[in-house]
Amino acid sequence: MATVPKVGPVSNQLKPGLSLFDSVTLVAGSMIGSGIFIVSADIMRQVGTPFALLMIWLIAGVMTIAGALAYGELAAMMPAAGGQYVYLREAYGGMWASCSAGRCCW
């Protein structure tokens, strides 16, 4: 039978958590990694000018930050596992929360 190794003393150097810099670089890396260059080309074909493209990206960035702050506030107010399901269940009831999870029960 396998034995469980003993855990050594906890290091004071490593603490779970993200600083502001860590969070910003994580979000920036996710945006770049999700095809930002391909999406920009498609948007540019639709709007036609570089200024319009930059304004669209600026507006989308502000909306993304607002959404992230809203989810952060919800997570702080309702620290339960389930994320969006929990938020919708508390706001609208179980039926709508189930629909968000893909289990509509009309």
Secondary structure, 3 states (H helix, E strand, C coil): CCCCCCCCCCCCCCCCCCCHHHHHHHHHHHHHHCCHHHHHHHHHHHHCCHHHHHHHHHHHHHHHHHHHHHHHHHHHHCCCCCCHHHHHHHHHCHHHHHHHCCCCCC
